[in-house]
Amino acid sequence: MMGHFYRDFDGLWGFHMIGGWIMGILFLIVLVALIIYVVNKLSHIYLQTKRDTLSKSEADDEALRILNIKFANGEISEEEYERKKKIILNR
């Protein structure tokens, strides 16, 4: 009688099911960790791109400020000013 009980208990809903739960939980943990990793990497790439874009626009603003000062001080001609301004704005 006892052998029959253990044989049935070891079936679909028996001790083997515990291993399935553990594997399911581990799979979910790995899946959540993978999603967090991907979101983190994508946000890092997005923020880096945005930071680089801001740095370029800030550099252009600084270059135009210096160019305006040089033109105002008479260090460069109007033609040179226009040419350099066009180069800075087209970058």
Residue pairs with C-beta under 8 A, 6 or more apart in sequence:
8 14
9 15
10 16
56 91
60 88
60 89
60 91
63 88
64 85
64 88
64 89
67 76
67 81
67 84
67 85
67 88
70 76
70 81
71 78
71 81
76 84
